[in-house]
């Protein structure tokens, strides 16, 4: 080429152009392998098992089935059951070339089976690619996801989105460590305080499958007790799974397991871990490197090898109910796992839900409780202040806190911190007439009036100001706070005890722990920090606000919140005192005084059985626009013993406020219908709802209709 450049008339620029043209022509003629198209025309099929059955990532219930694809020879080795793949979907029967279906959009999926031939008589599209050869979907996880989808009238694809975390290539490329050997069996520790606690641990170690509803004693020992149950299961050569409601609880169990077993024997699966670390931990579980898992809601699907124990802590917490379709609940999923895997089951809480009581009443699980003497010693002294005492108490009328509460605070601050539980966050969330207690509402839209940060009154719905409010019932002009929030309570207590530090814990800033020094800790329910050595006293304010919620679970939920807070207080033998501001004659208040959550749950269960309420009956919720709900109810073929309650108008969403999952969009009017069936017809109800929804979507749908089986909040 250099000699050509030296020819007459062949300058450097001209020679360079000729060289580039020659290179281009050479590249065009050369048979260099090109990037393969996403579907291959005439590609050779795999010689053995040339068909892959794939679950595609399409969540509609009308597409809740698997689809067959041809396996190209080049993907034969990697396209094994359980791997992620990319496939073409939605091409239609017309897009067929050389006997193969082509076109359609690329979507994700999982290979669930390899077959010698397909049941489908038409042409098959080929797998587009194998995303990763990592087998993330085991047969056991697939069977569990199918059972959950059927129970909740949902699709398998939706459940798999909850069960299998998104892929992280960096985490997947790193090998997992070798699994450690079984640890030695732990000693019983504080499990000896429960009647059959020691026997429960021995059964776990020996490979048994006991099922227990555990009413934990107050105090911080519950995390260590869960850790010992996990250690006993590992000692028997099996795996364990623990699901807790939040990251703080997961951190406590994580610390207890690390202290008992050391590092590397368990995985922590929480959202706080981040996508890469969480996926790396999940892969270690899937590969069998780790056989113990502690995590929040999504961990209920963790693919633990040789599963021997499933644990759910605080099953009454709303965090255990998933907000994504098909809305499974941790307790129900772990019950399915215990049944399918024939493993042990432990449902624990310091309180007791009606569902937990039903498990014991039905004989499916056995109670695991301490005797009354042990309970009385561990629980604090509980005292009550009712409306009658508040009316006669000058201090209560002036400062909202009764004299008994002030005295408990003063005495408690002599020896340690004092906890104050306030039902809601904010300054003054809701206002009412001081004279007749009628809620203060807007004259224009009837929305609730509020005074954020002590500014002028305004409507919480339409935002209009209300400078000259007057009660429509009695003509009063003075307002009182129906529920005074944590910030306002902290200010009041700070003025009353100026030498004592005041700390707040709520949604904006949640404290995990506080020192054992004298201090006032004002918290919303569920955000109470743990105090070193326990709180000296606790005040549970505005109990009527928690009990007065228009919900079937109001009493159960109030008792659970109270017991959780009171469990952080020192025992009665150490002088711990709890003051609850609520009517003493109410059943949840009496259960708190006696520290008898199981008795309260059993009485609630008996009443619900008489009235046909969940969990004795099975119930489903159908919501949407009025026309859509009516059309759906007309088309669904319900079981003969089903009842339709409603439909009724749903409460409209308030502008400017966060919408809960399932709430109607702002400005739209939705209706809700409840479908109820007796025991034994729950599966038939779920099948009927799923069939009707699938037919509706296949025909084009129309306005959306939302279905939720066993809704946690039915009003």
Secondary structure as the mmCIF struct_conf table of DSSP 4:
data_model
#
loop_
_struct_conf.conf_type_id
_struct_conf.id
_struct_conf.beg_label_comp_id
_struct_conf.beg_label_asym_id
_struct_conf.beg_label_seq_id
_struct_conf.end_label_comp_id
_struct_conf.end_label_asym_id
_struct_conf.end_label_seq_id
HELX_RH_AL_P HELX_RH_AL_P1 UNK A 2 UNK A 5
TURN_TY1_P TURN_TY1_P1 UNK A 6 UNK A 6
BEND BEND1 UNK A 7 UNK A 7
TURN_TY1_P TURN_TY1_P2 UNK A 8 UNK A 9
HELX_RH_AL_P HELX_RH_AL_P2 UNK A 12 UNK A 29
BEND BEND2 UNK A 30 UNK A 30
HELX_LH_PP_P HELX_LH_PP_P1 UNK A 32 UNK A 37
BEND BEND3 UNK A 38 UNK A 39
BEND BEND4 UNK A 41 UNK A 42
HELX_LH_PP_P HELX_LH_PP_P2 UNK A 43 UNK A 44
STRN STRN1 UNK A 45 UNK A 45
HELX_LH_PP_P HELX_LH_PP_P3 UNK A 46 UNK A 46
BEND BEND5 UNK A 47 UNK A 48
STRN STRN2 UNK A 51 UNK A 56
BEND BEND6 UNK A 57 UNK A 57
HELX_RH_3T_P HELX_RH_3T_P1 UNK A 61 UNK A 63
BEND BEND7 UNK A 65 UNK A 65
STRN STRN3 UNK A 67 UNK A 70
STRN STRN4 UNK A 72 UNK A 72
HELX_RH_3T_P HELX_RH_3T_P2 UNK A 73 UNK A 75
TURN_TY1_P TURN_TY1_P3 UNK A 76 UNK A 78
TURN_TY1_P TURN_TY1_P4 UNK A 81 UNK A 82
STRN STRN5 UNK A 84 UNK A 89
TURN_TY1_P TURN_TY1_P5 UNK A 93 UNK A 94
STRN STRN6 UNK A 96 UNK A 97
TURN_TY1_P TURN_TY1_P6 UNK A 98 UNK A 99
STRN STRN7 UNK A 100 UNK A 101
STRN STRN8 UNK A 105 UNK A 115
BEND BEND8 UNK A 116 UNK A 117
BEND BEND9 UNK A 119 UNK A 119
BEND BEND10 UNK A 122 UNK A 122
HELX_LH_PP_P HELX_LH_PP_P4 UNK A 125 UNK A 125
STRN STRN9 UNK A 126 UNK A 126
HELX_LH_PP_P HELX_LH_PP_P5 UNK A 127 UNK A 127
STRN STRN10 UNK A 129 UNK A 132
BEND BEND11 UNK A 133 UNK A 133
HELX_RH_AL_P HELX_RH_AL_P3 UNK A 139 UNK A 151
TURN_TY1_P TURN_TY1_P7 UNK A 152 UNK A 153
HELX_RH_AL_P HELX_RH_AL_P4 UNK A 156 UNK A 163
BEND BEND12 UNK A 164 UNK A 164
HELX_LH_PP_P HELX_LH_PP_P6 UNK A 165 UNK A 167
HELX_RH_AL_P HELX_RH_AL_P5 UNK A 169 UNK A 173
BEND BEND13 UNK A 174 UNK A 174
HELX_LH_PP_P HELX_LH_PP_P7 UNK A 175 UNK A 187
HELX_RH_3T_P HELX_RH_3T_P3 UNK A 189 UNK A 193
BEND BEND14 UNK A 194 UNK A 194
TURN_TY1_P TURN_TY1_P8 UNK A 195 UNK A 196
HELX_RH_AL_P HELX_RH_AL_P6 UNK A 197 UNK A 205
TURN_TY1_P TURN_TY1_P9 UNK A 206 UNK A 207
STRN STRN11 UNK A 211 UNK A 215
HELX_LH_PP_P HELX_LH_PP_P8 UNK A 216 UNK A 217
BEND BEND15 UNK A 218 UNK A 219
TURN_TY1_P TURN_TY1_P10 UNK A 220 UNK A 221
HELX_RH_AL_P HELX_RH_AL_P7 UNK A 222 UNK A 235
TURN_TY1_P TURN_TY1_P11 UNK A 236 UNK A 237
STRN STRN12 UNK A 239 UNK A 243
BEND BEND16 UNK A 245 UNK A 246
HELX_RH_AL_P HELX_RH_AL_P8 UNK A 247 UNK A 261
TURN_TY1_P TURN_TY1_P12 UNK A 263 UNK A 264
BEND BEND17 UNK A 265 UNK A 265
STRN STRN13 UNK A 267 UNK A 269
HELX_RH_3T_P HELX_RH_3T_P4 UNK A 271 UNK A 273
HELX_RH_AL_P HELX_RH_AL_P9 UNK A 275 UNK A 286
TURN_TY1_P TURN_TY1_P13 UNK A 287 UNK A 288
BEND BEND18 UNK A 289 UNK A 289
STRN STRN14 UNK A 292 UNK A 295
BEND BEND19 UNK A 296 UNK A 296
HELX_RH_3T_P HELX_RH_3T_P5 UNK A 297 UNK A 301
TURN_TY1_P TURN_TY1_P14 UNK A 305 UNK A 306
STRN STRN15 UNK A 307 UNK A 313
TURN_TY1_P TURN_TY1_P15 UNK A 315 UNK A 316
BEND BEND20 UNK A 317 UNK A 317
HELX_RH_3T_P HELX_RH_3T_P6 UNK A 318 UNK A 320
STRN STRN16 UNK A 321 UNK A 321
BEND BEND21 UNK A 323 UNK A 324
TURN_TY1_P TURN_TY1_P16 UNK A 325 UNK A 326
STRN STRN17 UNK A 329 UNK A 329
HELX_RH_AL_P HELX_RH_AL_P10 UNK A 330 UNK A 341
TURN_TY1_P TURN_TY1_P17 UNK A 342 UNK A 342
STRN STRN18 UNK A 344 UNK A 349
BEND BEND22 UNK A 350 UNK A 351
HELX_RH_AL_P HELX_RH_AL_P11 UNK A 354 UNK A 361
TURN_TY1_P TURN_TY1_P18 UNK A 362 UNK A 363
BEND BEND23 UNK A 364 UNK A 365
STRN STRN19 UNK A 366 UNK A 368
HELX_RH_AL_P HELX_RH_AL_P12 UNK A 372 UNK A 378
BEND BEND24 UNK A 379 UNK A 379
HELX_LH_PP_P HELX_LH_PP_P9 UNK A 380 UNK A 380
STRN STRN20 UNK A 381 UNK A 385
HELX_RH_AL_P HELX_RH_AL_P13 UNK A 387 UNK A 392
HELX_RH_AL_P HELX_RH_AL_P14 UNK A 394 UNK A 399
BEND BEND25 UNK A 400 UNK A 401
HELX_RH_AL_P HELX_RH_AL_P15 UNK A 403 UNK A 412
TURN_TY1_P TURN_TY1_P19 UNK A 413 UNK A 415
BEND BEND26 UNK A 416 UNK A 416
STRN STRN21 UNK A 418 UNK A 422
BEND BEND27 UNK A 423 UNK A 424
BEND BEND28 UNK A 426 UNK A 427
STRN STRN22 UNK A 428 UNK A 433
TURN_TY1_P TURN_TY1_P20 UNK A 434 UNK A 436
HELX_LH_PP_P HELX_LH_PP_P10 UNK A 438 UNK A 438
STRN STRN23 UNK A 439 UNK A 439
HELX_LH_PP_P HELX_LH_PP_P11 UNK A 440 UNK A 440
STRN STRN24 UNK A 441 UNK A 441
TURN_TY1_P TURN_TY1_P21 UNK A 443 UNK A 445
HELX_LH_PP_P HELX_LH_PP_P12 UNK A 447 UNK A 447
STRN STRN25 UNK A 448 UNK A 448
STRN STRN26 UNK A 449 UNK A 450
HELX_RH_3T_P HELX_RH_3T_P7 UNK A 452 UNK A 454
STRN STRN27 UNK A 458 UNK A 459
TURN_TY1_P TURN_TY1_P22 UNK A 460 UNK A 462
STRN STRN28 UNK A 465 UNK A 465
TURN_TY1_P TURN_TY1_P23 UNK A 467 UNK A 468
TURN_TY1_P TURN_TY1_P24 UNK A 472 UNK A 474
STRN STRN29 UNK A 479 UNK A 484
HELX_RH_AL_P HELX_RH_AL_P16 UNK A 486 UNK A 496
TURN_TY1_P TURN_TY1_P25 UNK A 497 UNK A 499
BEND BEND29 UNK A 500 UNK A 500
STRN STRN30 UNK A 502 UNK A 505
BEND BEND30 UNK A 506 UNK A 509
BEND BEND31 UNK A 512 UNK A 512
STRN STRN31 UNK A 513 UNK A 514
BEND BEND32 UNK A 516 UNK A 518
STRN STRN32 UNK A 520 UNK A 524
TURN_TY1_P TURN_TY1_P26 UNK A 525 UNK A 526
HELX_LH_PP_P HELX_LH_PP_P13 UNK A 528 UNK A 529
STRN STRN33 UNK A 530 UNK A 531
TURN_TY1_P TURN_TY1_P27 UNK A 532 UNK A 533
STRN STRN34 UNK A 535 UNK A 535
BEND BEND33 UNK A 536 UNK A 536
STRN STRN35 UNK A 537 UNK A 540
HELX_RH_AL_P HELX_RH_AL_P17 UNK A 543 UNK A 547
TURN_TY1_P TURN_TY1_P28 UNK A 548 UNK A 548
BEND BEND34 UNK A 549 UNK A 551
TURN_TY1_P TURN_TY1_P29 UNK A 552 UNK A 553
HELX_RH_AL_P HELX_RH_AL_P18 UNK A 554 UNK A 566
TURN_TY1_P TURN_TY1_P30 UNK A 567 UNK A 568
STRN STRN36 UNK A 569 UNK A 569
HELX_LH_PP_P HELX_LH_PP_P14 UNK A 570 UNK A 571
HELX_RH_3T_P HELX_RH_3T_P8 UNK A 572 UNK A 574
TURN_TY1_P TURN_TY1_P31 UNK A 575 UNK A 575
STRN STRN37 UNK A 577 UNK A 581
BEND BEND35 UNK A 582 UNK A 582
TURN_TY1_P TURN_TY1_P32 UNK A 584 UNK A 585
BEND BEND36 UNK A 586 UNK A 586
HELX_RH_AL_P HELX_RH_AL_P19 UNK A 587 UNK A 594
TURN_TY1_P TURN_TY1_P33 UNK A 595 UNK A 595
HELX_RH_AL_P HELX_RH_AL_P20 UNK A 597 UNK A 611
TURN_TY1_P TURN_TY1_P34 UNK A 612 UNK A 612
TURN_TY1_P TURN_TY1_P35 UNK A 614 UNK A 616
BEND BEND37 UNK A 617 UNK A 617
STRN STRN38 UNK A 618 UNK A 624
HELX_RH_AL_P HELX_RH_AL_P21 UNK A 626 UNK A 635
TURN_TY1_P TURN_TY1_P36 UNK A 640 UNK A 641
STRN STRN39 UNK A 643 UNK A 649
HELX_LH_PP_P HELX_LH_PP_P15 UNK A 650 UNK A 654
TURN_TY1_P TURN_TY1_P37 UNK A 655 UNK A 656
BEND BEND38 UNK A 657 UNK A 657
HELX_LH_PP_P HELX_LH_PP_P16 UNK A 658 UNK A 660
TURN_TY1_P TURN_TY1_P38 UNK A 661 UNK A 662
HELX_LH_PP_P HELX_LH_PP_P17 UNK A 663 UNK A 665
TURN_TY1_P TURN_TY1_P39 UNK A 666 UNK A 667
STRN STRN40 UNK A 671 UNK A 677
TURN_TY1_P TURN_TY1_P40 UNK A 679 UNK A 680
HELX_RH_AL_P HELX_RH_AL_P22 UNK A 682 UNK A 698
TURN_TY1_P TURN_TY1_P41 UNK A 699 UNK A 700
BEND BEND39 UNK A 703 UNK A 703
STRN STRN41 UNK A 705 UNK A 709
TURN_TY1_P TURN_TY1_P42 UNK A 710 UNK A 710
BEND BEND40 UNK A 712 UNK A 712
#
